[in-house]
Amino acid sequence: MRITTNIVLFLFSVTTFIYGCSKDNSTPELPEKPKALLDTYTYLRKEVIAFKAYKGSPKGGIDVSAQEKPESFWNSTKLADYFYDTLTVRKDSIFERPFEYEINNFRFEQRKDSIFRWNRYADFWEFYGMKKQDTIEHYVCFYNFQRNSPPFFTGRNGHNSGEVTYSRYFNDSEPFFKGPEEMKNEHDEVAWYNIKYVFVKKK
């Protein structure tokens, strides 16, 4: 009988405790999640910053920028690789949406007017472009380098964000040329093409 009474008293105490805890039916308010910043920028125009090309000769590199076109060094498909019609910008990421392809997204960081993209393959912040009021300028460079010193050949051809300058291929570092005068093989080539795509914020 005492055991039964103890059990009843225990159950009564537990029930009273649970009831007391649940008496207040109000649900605690959770802090609101911060709304993601979302801006859309649409393609406005393309601007050519610089196109420079040198070809080798027995007397050294010749500036052929006026006679050649970018298509001589990069085919039209490669030249179109960095063209997007829309940029969707969140607080710390940008989504590039081409006309016919899947969305390319990446982390970005703004430092004053400059935008840097996180290079997930090499783990560093690379220059992407500029943000000016209601526009974003995406800087793109195409590069071409060929050095022929039989039996050796060194070559690079591609594109990336940012710009290429004269000092990229004309300097004291191997395997680059110290200057155009070192381009003595007729198959030597150096070319770069810097452009920027301008996007305007959609109202």
Contact map, one row per residue, 1 for C-alpha under 8 A:
11111000000000000000000000000000000000000000000000000000000000000000000000000000000000000000000000000000000000000000000000000000000000000000000000000000000000000000000000000000000000000000000000000000000
11111100000000000000000000000000000000000000000000000000000000000000000000000000000000000000000000000000000000000000000000000000000000000000000000000000000000000000000000000000000000000000000000000000000
11111110000000000000000000000000000000000000000000000000000000000000000000000000000000000000000000000000000000000000000000000000000000000000000000000000000000000000000000000000000000000000000000000000000
11111111000000000000000000000000000000000000000000000000000000000000000000000000000000000000000000000000000000000000000000000000000000000000000000000000000000000000000000000000000000000000000000000000000
11111111100000000000000000000000000000000000000000000000000000000000000000000000000000000000000000000000000000000000000000000000000000000000000000000000000000000000000000000000000000000000000000000000000
01111111110000000000000000000000000000000000000000000000000000000000000000000000000000000000000000000000000000000000000000000000000000000000000000000000000000000000000000000000000000000000000000000000000
00111111111000000000000000000000000000000000000000000000000000000000000000000000000000000000000000000000000000000000000000000000000000000000000000000000000000000000000000000000000000000000000000000000000
00011111111100000000000000000000000000000000000000000000000000000000000000000000000000000000000000000000000000000000000000000000000000000000000000000000000000000000000000000000000000000000000000000000000
00001111111110000000000000000000000000000000000000000000000000000000000000000000000000000000000000000000000000000000000000000000000000000000000000000000000000000000000000000000000000000000000000000000000
00000111111111000000000000000000000000000000000000000000000000000000000000000000000000000000000000000000000000000000000000000000000000000000000000000000000000000000000000000000000000000000000000000000000
00000011111111100000000000000000000000000000000000000000000000000000000000000000000000000000000000000000000000000000000000000000000000000000000000000000000000000000000000000000000000000000000000000000000
00000001111111110000000000000000000000000000000000000000000000000000000000000000000000000000000000000000000000000000000000000000000000000000000000000000000000000000000000000000000000000000000000000000000
00000000111111111000000000000000000000000000000000000000000000000000000000000000000000000000000000000000000000000000000000000000000000000000000000000000000000000000000000000000000000000000000000000000000
00000000011111111100000000000000000000000000000000000000000000000000000000000000000000000000000000000000000000000000000000000000000000000000000000000000000000000000000000000000000000000000000000000000000
00000000001111111110000000000000000000000000000000000000000000000000000000000000000000000000000000000000000000000000000000000000000000000000000000000000000000000000000000000000000000000000000000000000000
00000000000111111111000000000000000000000000000000000000000000000000000000000000000000000000000000000000000000000000000000000000000000000000000000000000000000000000000000000000000000000000000000000000000
00000000000011111111100000000000000000000000000000000000000000000000000000000000000000000000000000000000000000000000000000000000000000000000000000000000000000000000000000000000000000000000000000000000000
00000000000001111111110000000000000000000000000000000000000000000000000000000000000000000000000000000000000000000000000000000000000000000000000000000000000000000000000000000000000000000000000000000000000
00000000000000111111111000000000000000000000000000000000000000000000000000000000000000000000000000000000000000000000000000000000000000000000000000000000000000000000000000000000000000000000000000000000000
00000000000000011111111000000000000000000000000000000000000000000000000000000000000000000000000000000000000000000000000000000000000000000000000000000000000000000000000000000000000000000000000000000000000
00000000000000001111111100000000000000000000000000000000000000000000000000000000000000000000000000000000000000000000000000000000000000000000000000000000000000000000000000000000000000000000000000000000000
00000000000000000111111110000000000000000000000000000000000000000000000000000000000000000000000000000000000000000000000000000000000000000000000000000000000000000000000000000000000000000000000000000000000
00000000000000000011111110000000000000000000000000000000000000000000000000000000000000000000000000000000000000000000000000000000000000000000000000000000000000000000000000000000000000000000000000000000000
00000000000000000000111111000000000000000000000000000000000000000000000000000000000000000000000000000000000000000000000000000000000000000000000000000000000000000000000000000000000000000000000000000000000
00000000000000000000011111100000000000000000000000000000000000000000000000000000000000000000000000000000000000000000000000000000000000000000000000000000000000000000000000000000000000000000000000000000000
00000000000000000000000111110000000000000000000000000000000000000000000000000000000000000000000000000000000000000000000000000000000000000000000000000000000000000000000000000000000000000000000000000000000
00000000000000000000000011111000000000000000000000000000000000000000000000000000000000000000000000000000000000000000000000000000000000000000000000000000000000000000000000000000000000000000000000000000000
00000000000000000000000001111100000000000000000000000000000000000000000000000000000000000000000000000000000000000000000000000000000000000000000000000000000000000000000000000000000000000000000000000000000
00000000000000000000000000111110000000000000000000000000000000000000000000000000000000000000000000000000000000000000000000000000000000000000000000000000000000000000000000000000000000000000000000000000000
00000000000000000000000000011111000000000000000000000000000000000000000000000000000000000000000000000000000000000000000000000000000000000000000000000000000000000000000000000000000000000000000000000000000
00000000000000000000000000001111100000000000000000000000000000000000000000000000000000000000000000000000000000000000000000000000000000000000000000000000000000000000000000000000000000000000000000000000000
00000000000000000000000000000111110000000000000000000000000000000000000000000000000000000000000000000000000000000000000000000000000000000000000000000000000000000000000000000000000000000000000000000000000
00000000000000000000000000000011111000000000000000000000000000000000000000000000000000000000000000000000000000000000000000000000000000000000000000000000000000000000000000000000000000000000000000000000000
00000000000000000000000000000001111100000000000000000000000000000000000000000000000000000000000000000000000000000000000000000000000000000000000000000000000000000000000000000000000000000000000000000000000
00000000000000000000000000000000111110000000000000000000000000000000000000000000000000000000000000000000000000000000000000000000000000000000000000000000000000000000000000000000000000000000000000000000000
00000000000000000000000000000000011111000000000000000000000000000000000000000000000000000110000000000000000000000000000000000000000000000000000000000000000000000000000000000000000000000000000000000000000
00000000000000000000000000000000001111100000000000000000000000000000000000000000000000001110000000000000000000000000000000000000000000000000000000000000000000000000000000000000000000000000000000000000000
00000000000000000000000000000000000111110000000000000000000000000000000000000000000000011110000000000000000000000000000000000000000000000000000000000000000000000000000000000000000000000000000000000000000
00000000000000000000000000000000000011111000000000000000000000000000000000000000000000011100000000000000000000000000000000000000000000000000000000000000000000000000000000000000000000000000000000000000110
00000000000000000000000000000000000001111100000000000000000000000000000000000000000001111000000000000000000000000000000000000000000000000000000000000000000000000000000000000000000000000000000000000000110
00000000000000000000000000000000000000111110000000000000000000000000000000000000000001111000000000000000000000000000000000000000000000110000000000000000000000000000000000000000000000000000000000000011110
00000000000000000000000000000000000000011111000000000000000000000000000000000000000011100000000000000000000000000000000000000000000000000000000000000000000000000000000000000000000000000000000000000011110
00000000000000000000000000000000000000001111100000000000000000000000000000000000000111000000000000000000000000000000000000000000000000000000000000000000000000000000000000000000000000000000000000001111000
00000000000000000000000000000000000000000111110000000000000000000000000000000000000000000000000000000000000000000000000000000000000000000000000000000000000000000000000000000000000000000000000000001111000
00000000000000000000000000000000000000000011111000000000000000000000000000000000000000000000000000000000000000000000000000000000000000000000000000000000000000000000000000000000000000000000000000001110000
00000000000000000000000000000000000000000001111100000000000000000000000000000000000000000000000000000000000000000000000000000000000000000000000000000000000000000000000000000000000000000000000000111100000
00000000000000000000000000000000000000000000111110000000000000000000000000000000000000000000000000000000000000000000000000000000000000000000000000000000000000000000000000000000000000000000000000111100000
00000000000000000000000000000000000000000000011111100000000000000000000000000000000000000000000000000000000000000000000000000000000000000000000000000000000000000000000000000000000000000000000011110000000
00000000000000000000000000000000000000000000001111100000000000000000000000000000000000000000000000000000000000000000000000000000000000000000000000000000000000000000000000000000000000000000000011110000000
00000000000000000000000000000000000000000000000111110000000000000000000000000000000000000000000000000000000000000000000000000000000000000000000000000000000000000000000000000000000000000000000111100000000
00000000000000000000000000000000000000000000000111111000000000001000010000000000000000000000000000000000000000000000000000000000000000000000000000000000000000000000000000000000000000000000001111000000000
00000000000000000000000000000000000000000000000001111100000000111000000000000000000000000000000000000000000000000000000000000000000000000000000000000000000000000000000000000000000000000000001110000000000
00000000000000000000000000000000000000000000000000111110000000111001000000000000000000000000000000000000000000000000000000000000000000000000000000000000000000000000000000000000000000000000111100000000000
00000000000000000000000000000000000000000000000000011111000011111000000000000000000000000000000000000000000000000000000000000000000000000000000000000000000000000000000000000000000100000000111000000000000
00000000000000000000000000000000000000000000000000001111100011110000000000000000000000000000000000000000000000000000000000000000000000000000000000000000000000000000000000000000000000100111110000000000000
00000000000000000000000000000000000000000000000000000111111111000000000000000000000000000000000000000000000000000000000000000000000000000000000000000000000000000000000000000000000100111111100000000000000
00000000000000000000000000000000000000000000000000000011111111000000000000000000000000000000000000000000000000000000000000000000000000000000000000000000000000000000000000000000000000111101000000000000000
00000000000000000000000000000000000000000000000000000001111100000000000000000000000000000000000000000000000000000000000000000000000000000000000000000000000000000000000000000000000000111100000000000000000
00000000000000000000000000000000000000000000000000000001111110000000000000000000000000000000000000000000000000000000000000000000000000000000000000000000000000000000000000000000000010110000000000000000000
00000000000000000000000000000000000000000000000000000001111111000000000000000000000000000000000000000000000000000000000000000000000000000000000000000000000000000000000000000000000111111000000000000000000
00000000000000000000000000000000000000000000000000000111101111100000000000000000000000000000000000000000000000000000000000000000000000000000000000000000000000000000000000000000000111110001000000000000000
00000000000000000000000000000000000000000000000000000111100111110000000000000000000000000000000000000000000000000000000000000000000000000000000000000000000000000000000000000000000100000000000000000000000
00000000000000000000000000000000000000000000000000011110000011111100000000000000000000000000000000000000000000000000000000000000000000000000000000000000000000000000000000000000000000000000000000000000000
00000000000000000000000000000000000000000000000000011110000001111111000000000000000000000000000000000000000000000000000000000000000000000000000000000000000000000000000000000000000000000000000000000000000
00000000000000000000000000000000000000000000000000111100000000111111100000000000000000000000000000000000000000000000000000000000000000000000000000000000000000000000000000000000000000000000000000000000000
00000000000000000000000000000000000000000000000000000000000000111111100000000000000000000000000000000000000000000000000000000000000000000000000000000000000000000000000000000000000000000000000000000000000
00000000000000000000000000000000000000000000000000000000000000011111100000000000000000000000000000000000000000000000000000000000000000000000000000000000000000000000000000000000000000000000000000000000000
00000000000000000000000000000000000000000000000000001000000000011111110100000000000000000000000000000000000000000000000000000000000000000000000000000000000000000000000000000000000000000000000000000000000
00000000000000000000000000000000000000000000000000000000000000001111111110000000000000000000000000000000000000000000000000000000000000000000000000000000000000000000000000000000000000000000000000000000000
00000000000000000000000000000000000000000000000000100000000000000001111111000000000000000000000000000000000000000000000000000000000000000000000000000000000000000000000000000000000000000000000010000000000
00000000000000000000000000000000000000000000000000000000000000000000111111110010000000000000000000000000000000000000000000000000000000000000000000000000000000000000000000000000000000000000000000000000000
00000000000000000000000000000000000000000000000000000000000000000001111111100000000000000000000000000000000000000000000000000000000000000000000000000000000000000000000000000000000000000000000000000000000
00000000000000000000000000000000000000000000000000000000000000000000111111100000000000000000000000000000000000000000000000000000000000000000000100000000000000000000000000000000000000000000001000000000000
00000000000000000000000000000000000000000000000000000000000000000000011111110110000000000000000000000000000000000000000000000000000000000000010000000000000001000000000000000000000000000000000000000000000
00000000000000000000000000000000000000000000000000000000000000000000001111111110000000000000000000000000000000000000000000000000000000000000000000000000000000000000000000000000000000000000000000000000000
00000000000000000000000000000000000000000000000000000000000000000000001001111111000000000000000000000000000000000000000000000000000000000000000000000000000000000000000000000000000000000000000000000000000
00000000000000000000000000000000000000000000000000000000000000000000000000111111100000000000000000000000000000000000000000000000000000000000000000000000000000000000000000000000000000000000000000000000000
00000000000000000000000000000000000000000000000000000000000000000000000001111111100000000000000000000000000000000000000000000000000000000000000000000000000000000000000000000000000000000000000000000000000
00000000000000000000000000000000000000000000000000000000000000000000001001111111110000000000000000000000000000000000000000000000000000000000010000000000000000000000000000000000000000000000000000000000000
00000000000000000000000000000000000000000000000000000000000000000000000000011111111000000000000000000000000000000000000000000000000000000000000000000000000000000000000000000000000000000000000000000000000
00000000000000000000000000000000000000000000000000000000000000000000000000001111111000000000000000000000000000000000000000000000000000000000000000000000000000000000000000000000000000000000000000000000000
00000000000000000000000000000000000000000000000000000000000000000000000000000011111100000000000000000000000000000000000000000000000000000001000000000000000000000000000000000000000000000000000000000000000
00000000000000000000000000000000000000000000000000000000000000000000000000000001111110000000000001000000000000000000000000000000000000000000000000000000000000000000000000000000000000000000000000001000000
00000000000000000000000000000000000000000010000000000000000000000000000000000000011111100000000111100000000000000000000000000000000000000000000000000000000000000000000000000000000000000000000000000000000
00000000000000000000000000000000000000000110000000000000000000000000000000000000001111100000000111100000000000000000000000000000000000000000000000000000000000000000000000000000000000000000000000000000000
00000000000000000000000000000000000000011110000000000000000000000000000000000000000111110000000111000000000000000000000000000000000000000000000000000000000000000000000000000000000000000000000000000010000
00000000000000000000000000000000000000011100000000000000000000000000000000000000000111111000011110000000000000000000000000000000000000000000000000000000000000000000000000000000000000000000000000000010000
00000000000000000000000000000000000001111000000000000000000000000000000000000000000001111100011110000000000000000000000000000000000000000000000000000000000000000000000000000000000000000000000000000000000
00000000000000000000000000000000000011111000000000000000000000000000000000000000000000111111111000000000000000000000000000000000000000000000000000000000000000000000000000000000000000000000000000000000000
00000000000000000000000000000000000111100000000000000000000000000000000000000000000000011111110000000000000000000000000000000000000000000000000000000000000000000000000000000000000000000000000000000000000
00000000000000000000000000000000000111000000000000000000000000000000000000000000000000001111100000000000000000000000000000000000000000000000000000000000000000000000000000000000000000000000000000000000000
00000000000000000000000000000000000000000000000000000000000000000000000000000000000000001111110000000000001110000000000000000000000000000000000000000000000000000000000000000000000000000000000000000000000
00000000000000000000000000000000000000000000000000000000000000000000000000000000000000001111111000000000111100000000000000000000000000000000000000000000000000000000000000000000000000000000000000000000000
00000000000000000000000000000000000000000000000000000000000000000000000000000000000000111101111100000000111100000000000000000000000000000000000000000000000000000000000000000000000000000000000000000000000
00000000000000000000000000000000000000000000000000000000000000000000000000000000000000111000111110000011110000000000000000000000000000000000000000000000000000000000000000000000000000000000000000000000000
00000000000000000000000000000000000000000000000000000000000000000000000000000000000111110000011111000011100000000000000000000000000000000000000000000000000000000000000000000000000000000000000000000000000
00000000000000000000000000000000000000000000000000000000000000000000000000000000000111110000001111101111000000000000000000000000000000000000000000000000000000000000000000000000000000000000000000000000000
00000000000000000000000000000000000000000000000000000000000000000000000000000000001111000000000111111110000000000000000000000000000000000000000000000000000000000000000000000000000000000000000000000000000
00000000000000000000000000000000000000000000000000000000000000000000000000000000000110000000000011111000000000000000000000000000000000000000000000000000000000000000000000000000000000000000000000000000000
00000000000000000000000000000000000000000000000000000000000000000000000000000000000000000000000001111100000000000000000000000000000000000000000000000000000000000000000000000000000000000000000000000000000
00000000000000000000000000000000000000000000000000000000000000000000000000000000000000000000000011111110000000000000000000000000000000000000000000000000000000000000000000000000000000000000000000000000000
00000000000000000000000000000000000000000000000000000000000000000000000000000000000000000000000011011111000000000000000000000000000000000000000000000000000000000000000000000000000000000000000000000000000
00000000000000000000000000000000000000000000000000000000000000000000000000000000000000000000001111001111100000000000000000000000000000000000000000000000000000000000000000000000000000000000000000000000000
00000000000000000000000000000000000000000000000000000000000000000000000000000000000000000000001110000111110000000000000000000000000000000000000000000000000000000000000000000000000000000000000000000000000
00000000000000000000000000000000000000000000000000000000000000000000000000000000000000000000111100000011111000000000000000000000000000000000000000000000000000000000000000000000000000000000000000000000000
00000000000000000000000000000000000000000000000000000000000000000000000000000000000000000000111000000001111100000000110000000000000000000000000000000000000000000000000000000000000000000000000000000000000
00000000000000000000000000000000000000000000000000000000000000000000000000000000000000000001110000000000111110000000110000000000000000000000000000000000000000000000000000000000000000000000000000000000000
00000000000000000000000000000000000000000000000000000000000000000000000000000000000000000001110000000000011111000011110000000000000000000000000000000000000000000000000000000000000000000000000000000000000
00000000000000000000000000000000000000000000000000000000000000000000000000000000000000000001000000000000001111100011110000000000000000000000000000000000000000000000000000000000000000000000000000000000000
00000000000000000000000000000000000000000000000000000000000000000000000000000000000000000000000000000000000111111111000000000000000000000000000000000000000000000000000000000000000000000000000000000000000
00000000000000000000000000000000000000000000000000000000000000000000000000000000000000000000000000000000000011111111000000000000000000000000000000000000000000000000000000000000000000000000000000000000000
00000000000000000000000000000000000000000000000000000000000000000000000000000000000000000000000000000000000001111100000000000000000000000000000000000000000000000000000000000000000000000000000000000000000
00000000000000000000000000000000000000000000000000000000000000000000000000000000000000000000000000000000000001111110000000000000011100000000000000000000000000000000000000000000000000000000000000000000000
00000000000000000000000000000000000000000000000000000000000000000000000000000000000000000000000000000000000001111111000000000011111000000000000000000000000000000000000000000000000000000000000000000000000
00000000000000000000000000000000000000000000000000000000000000000000000000000000000000000000000000000000000111101111100000000011111000000000000000000000000000000000000000000000000000000000000000000000000
00000000000000000000000000000000000000000000000000000000000000000000000000000000000000000000000000000000000111100111110000001111100000000000000000000000000000000000000000000000000000000000000000000000000
00000000000000000000000000000000000000000000000000000000000000000000000000000000000000000000000000000000011110000011111000001111000000000000000000000000000000000000000000000000000000000000000000000000000
00000000000000000000000000000000000000000000000000000000000000000000000000000000000000000000000000000000011110000001111100111100000000000000000000000000000000000000000000000000000000000000000000000000000
00000000000000000000000000000000000000000000000000000000000000000000000000000000000000000000000000000000000000000000111111111100000000000000000000000000000000000000000000000000000000000000000000000000000
00000000000000000000000000000000000000000000000000000000000000000000000000000000000000000000000000000000000000000000011111110000000000000000000000000000000000000000000000000000000000000000000000000000000
00000000000000000000000000000000000000000000000000000000000000000000000000000000000000000000000000000000000000000000001111100000000000000000000000000000000000000000000000000000000000000000000000000000000
00000000000000000000000000000000000000000000000000000000000000000000000000000000000000000000000000000000000000000000001111110000000000000000000000000000000000000000000000000000000000000000000000000000000
00000000000000000000000000000000000000000000000000000000000000000000000000000000000000000000000000000000000000000000011111111000000000000000000000000000000000000000000000000000000000000000000000000000000
00000000000000000000000000000000000000000000000000000000000000000000000000000000000000000000000000000000000000000000011101111100000000000000000000000000000000000000000000000000000000000000000000000000000
00000000000000000000000000000000000000000000000000000000000000000000000000000000000000000000000000000000000000000001111000111110000000000000000000000000000000000000000000000000000000000000000000000000000
00000000000000000000000000000000000000000000000000000000000000000000000000000000000000000000000000000000000000000001111000011111000000000000000000000000000000001100000000000000000000000000000000000000000
00000000000000000000000000000000000000000000000000000000000000000000000000000000000000000000000000000000000000000111100000001111100000000000000000000000000000001100000000000000000000000000000000000000000
00000000000000000000000000000000000000000000000000000000000000000000000000000000000000000000000000000000000000000111100000000111110000000111000000000000000000001100000000000000000000000000000000000000000
00000000000000000000000000000000000000000000000000000000000000000000000000000000000000000000000000000000000000000111000000000011111000011110000000000000000000001100000000000000000000000000000000000000000
00000000000000000000000000000000000000000000000000000000000000000000000000000000000000000000000000000000000000001110000000000001111100011100000000000000000000000000000000000000000000000000000000000000000
00000000000000000000000000000000000000000000000000000000000000000000000000000000000000000000000000000000000000001110000000000000111111111000000000000000000000000000000000000000000000000000000000000000000
00000000000000000000000000000000000000000000000000000000000000000000000000000000000000000000000000000000000000001000000000000000011111111000000000000000000000000000000000000000000000000000000000000000000
00000000000000000000000000000000000000000000000000000000000000000000000000000000000000000000000000000000000000000000000000000000001111100000000000000000000000000000000000000000000000000000000000000000000
00000000000000000000000000000000000000000000000000000000000000000000000000000000000000000000000000000000000000000000000000000000001111110000000000000000000000000000000000000000000000000000000000000001100
00000000000000000000000000000000000000001000000000000000000000000000000000000000000000000000000000000000000000000000000000000000001111111000000000000000000000000000000000000000000000000000000000000111100
00000000000000000000000000000000000000001000000000000000000000000000000000000000000000000000000000000000000000000000000000000000111101111100000000000000000000000000000000000000000000000000000000000111000
00000000000000000000000000000000000000000000000000000000000000000000000000000000000000000000000000000000000000000000000000000000111100111110000000000000000000000000000000000000000000000000000000011110000
00000000000000000000000000000000000000000000000000000000000000000000000000000000000000000000000000000000000000000000000000000001110000011111000000000000000000001000000000000000000000000000000000011110000
00000000000000000000000000000000000000000000000000000000000000000000000000000000000000000000000000000000000000000000000000000001100000001111100000000000000000001110000000000000000000000000000001111000000
00000000000000000000000000000000000000000000000000000000000000000000000000000000010000000000000000000000000000000000000000000001000000000111110000000000000000111110000000000000000000000000000001111000000
00000000000000000000000000000000000000000000000000000000000000000000000000000000000000000000000000000000000000000000000000000000000000000011111000000000000000111111000000000000000000000000000111100000000
00000000000000000000000000000000000000000000000000000000000000000000000001000010000000000000000000000000000000000000000000000000000000000001111100000000000011110001000000000000000000000000000111000000000
00000000000000000000000000000000000000000000000000000000000000000000000000000000000000000000000000000000000000000000000000000000000000000000111110000000000111100001000000000000000000000000011110000000000
00000000000000000000000000000000000000000000000000000000000000000000000010000000000000000000000000000000000000000000000000000000000000000000011111000000001111000000000000000000000000000000111100000000000
00000000000000000000000000000000000000000000000000000000000000000000000000000000000000000000000000000000000000000000000000000000000000000000001111100000011110000000000010000000000000000001111000000000000
00000000000000000000000000000000000000000000000000000000000000000000000000000000000000000000000000000000000000000000000000000000000000000000000111110000111100000000000000000000000000000011110000000000000
00000000000000000000000000000000000000000000000000000000000000000000000000000000000000000000000000000000000000000000000000000000000000000000000011111000111000000000000000000011000000101011100000000000000
00000000000000000000000000000000000000000000000000000000000000000000000000000000000000000000000000000000000000000000000000000000000000000000000001111111110000000000000000000000000000001011000000000000000
00000000000000000000000000000000000000000000000000000000000000000000000000000000000000000000000000000000000000000000000000000000000000000000000000111111100000000000000000000000000000001000000000000000000
00000000000000000000000000000000000000000000000000000000000000000000000000000000000000000000000000000000000000000000000000000000000000000000000000011111100000000000000000000000000000000000000000000000000
00000000000000000000000000000000000000000000000000000000000000000000000000000000000000000000000000000000000000000000000000000000000000000000000000011111100000000000000000000000000000000000000000000000000
00000000000000000000000000000000000000000000000000000000000000000000000000000000000000000000000000000000000000000000000000000000000000000000000000011111110000000000000000000000000000000000000000000000000
00000000000000000000000000000000000000000000000000000000000000000000000000000000000000000000000000000000000000000000000000000000000000000000000001111111111000000000000000000000000000000000000000000000000
00000000000000000000000000000000000000000000000000000000000000000000000000000000000000000000000000000000000000000000000000000000000000000000000011110001111100000000000000000010000000000000000000000000000
00000000000000000000000000000000000000000000000000000000000000000000000000000000000000000000000000000000000000000000000000000000000000000000000111100000111110000000000000000000000000000000000000000000000
00000000000000000000000000000000000000000000000000000000000000000000000000000000000000000000000000000000000000000000000000000000000000000000001111000000011111000000000000000000000000000000000000000000000
00000000000000000000000000000000000000000000000000000000000000000000000000000000000000000000000000000000000000000000000000000000000000000000011110000000001111100000000000000000000000000000000000000000000
00000000000000000000000000000000000000000000000000000000000000000000000001000000000000000000000000000000000000000000000000000000000000000000011100000000000111110000000000000000000000000000000000000000000
00000000000000000000000000000000000000000000000000000000000000000000000000000000000000000000000000000000000000000000000000000000000000000001111000000000000011111000000000000000000000000000000000000000000
00000000000000000000000000000000000000000000000000000000000000000000000000000000000000000000000000000000000000000000000000000000000000000001110000000000000001111100000000000000000000000000000000000000000
00000000000000000000000000000000000000000000000000000000000000000000000000000000000000000000000000000000000000000000000000000111100000000111100000000000000000111110000000000000000000000000000000000000000
00000000000000000000000000000000000000000000000000000000000000000000000000000000000000000000000000000000000000000000000000000111100000000011100000000000000000011111000000000000000000000000000001000000000
00000000000000000000000000000000000000000000000000000000000000000000000000000000000000000000000000000000000000000000000000000000000000000011100000000000000000001111100000000000000000000000000001000000000
00000000000000000000000000000000000000000000000000000000000000000000000000000000000000000000000000000000000000000000000000000000000000000000111000000000000000000111110100000000000000000000000111000000000
00000000000000000000000000000000000000000000000000000000000000000000000000000000000000000000000000000000000000000000000000000000000000000000000000000000000000000011111100000000000000000000000100000000000
00000000000000000000000000000000000000000000000000000000000000000000000000000000000000000000000000000000000000000000000000000000000000000000000000000000000000000001111111000000000000000000000000000000000
00000000000000000000000000000000000000000000000000000000000000000000000000000000000000000000000000000000000000000000000000000000000000000000000000000000000000000000111111100000000000000000000000000000000
00000000000000000000000000000000000000000000000000000000000000000000000000000000000000000000000000000000000000000000000000000000000000000000000000000000000000000001111111100000000000000000000000000000000
00000000000000000000000000000000000000000000000000000000000000000000000000000000000000000000000000000000000000000000000000000000000000000000000010000000000000000000011111100001110000000000010000000000000
00000000000000000000000000000000000000000000000000000000000000000000000000000000000000000000000000000000000000000000000000000000000000000000000000000000000000000000011111110001111100000000000000000000000
00000000000000000000000000000000000000000000000000000000000000000000000000000000000000000000000000000000000000000000000000000000000000000000000000000000000000000000001111111001111000000000000000000000000
00000000000000000000000000000000000000000000000000000000000000000000000000000000000000000000000000000000000000000000000000000000000000000000000000000000000000000000000001111101110000000000000000000000000
00000000000000000000000000000000000000000000000000000000000000000000000000000000000000000000000000000000000000000000000000000000000000000000000000000000000000000000000000111111110000000000000000000000000
00000000000000000000000000000000000000000000000000000000000000000000000000000000000000000000000000000000000000000000000000000000000000000000000000000000000000000000000000011111100000000000000000000000000
00000000000000000000000000000000000000000000000000000000000000000000000000000000000000000000000000000000000000000000000000000000000000000000000000100000010000000000000000001111100000000000000000000000000
00000000000000000000000000000000000000000000000000000000000000000000000000000000000000000000000000000000000000000000000000000000000000000000000000100000000000000000000011111111110000000000000000000000000
00000000000000000000000000000000000000000000000000000000000000000000000000000000000000000000000000000000000000000000000000000000000000000000000000000000000000000000000011111111111101100000000000000000000
00000000000000000000000000000000000000000000000000000000000000000000000000000000000000000000000000000000000000000000000000000000000000000000000000000000000000000000000011111001111111000000000000000000000
00000000000000000000000000000000000000000000000000000000000000000000000000000000000000000000000000000000000000000000000000000000000000000000000000000000000000000000000001100000111111100000000000000000000
00000000000000000000000000000000000000000000000000000101000111000000000000000000000000000000000000000000000000000000000000000000000000000000000000000000000000000000000001000000111111100000000000000000000
00000000000000000000000000000000000000000000000000000000001110000000000000000000000000000000000000000000000000000000000000000000000000000000000000000000000000000000000000000000011111110000000000000000000
00000000000000000000000000000000000000000000000000000000000110000000000000000000000000000000000000000000000000000000000000000000000000000000000000000000000000000000000000000000111111110000000000000000000
00000000000000000000000000000000000000000000000000000011111110000000000000000000000000000000000000000000000000000000000000000000000000000000000000100000000000000000000000000000101111111101100000000000000
00000000000000000000000000000000000000000000000000000001111110000000000000000000000000000000000000000000000000000000000000000000000000000000000000000000000000000000000000000000000011111101000000000000000
00000000000000000000000000000000000000000000000000000001110100000000000000000000000000000000000000000000000000000000000000000000000000000000000000111000000000000000000000000000000000111111000000000000000
00000000000000000000000000000000000000000000000000000011110000000000000000000000000000000000000000000000000000000000000000000000000000000000000000000000000000000000000000000000000000111111000000000000000
00000000000000000000000000000000000000000000000000000011000000000000000000000000000000000000000000000000000000000000000000000000000000000000000001110000000000000000000000000000000000001111100000000000000
00000000000000000000000000000000000000000000000000000011100010000000000000000000000000000000000000000000000000000000000000000000000000000000000011110000000000000000000000000000000000111111110000000000000
00000000000000000000000000000000000000000000000000001111000000000000000000000000000000000000000000000000000000000000000000000000000000000000000111100000000000000000000000000000000000100011111000000000000
00000000000000000000000000000000000000000000000000001110000000000000000000000000000000000000000000000000000000000000000000000000000000000000001111000000000000000000000010000000000000000001111100000000000
00000000000000000000000000000000000000000000000000111100000000000000000010000000000000000000000000000000000000000000000000000000000000000000001110000000000000000000000000000000000000000000111110000000000
00000000000000000000000000000000000000000000000001111000000000000000000000000000000000000000000000000000000000000000000000000000000000000000111100000000000000000001100000000000000000000000011111000000000
00000000000000000000000000000000000000000000000111110000000000000000010000000000000000000000000000000000000000000000000000000000000000000000111000000000000000000001000000000000000000000000001111100000000
00000000000000000000000000000000000000000000000111100000000000000000000000000000000000000000000000000000000000000000000000000000000000000011110000000000000000000111000000000000000000000000000111110000000
00000000000000000000000000000000000000000000011111000000000000000000000000000000000000000000000000000000000000000000000000000000000000000011100000000000000000000000000000000000000000000000000011111000000
00000000000000000000000000000000000000000000011110000000000000000000000000000000000000000000000000000000000000000000000000000000000000001111000000000000000000000000000000000000000000000000000001111100000
00000000000000000000000000000000000000000011111000000000000000000000000000000000001000000000000000000000000000000000000000000000000000001111000000000000000000000000000000000000000000000000000000111110000
00000000000000000000000000000000000000000011111000000000000000000000000000000000000000000000000000000000000000000000000000000000000000111100000000000000000000000000000000000000000000000000000000011111000
00000000000000000000000000000000000000001111100000000000000000000000000000000000000001100000000000000000000000000000000000000000000000111100000000000000000000000000000000000000000000000000000000001111100
00000000000000000000000000000000000000001111000000000000000000000000000000000000000000000000000000000000000000000000000000000000000001110000000000000000000000000000000000000000000000000000000000000111110
00000000000000000000000000000000000000111100000000000000000000000000000000000000000000000000000000000000000000000000000000000000000001100000000000000000000000000000000000000000000000000000000000000011111
00000000000000000000000000000000000000111100000000000000000000000000000000000000000000000000000000000000000000000000000000000000000000000000000000000000000000000000000000000000000000000000000000000001111
00000000000000000000000000000000000000000000000000000000000000000000000000000000000000000000000000000000000000000000000000000000000000000000000000000000000000000000000000000000000000000000000000000000111
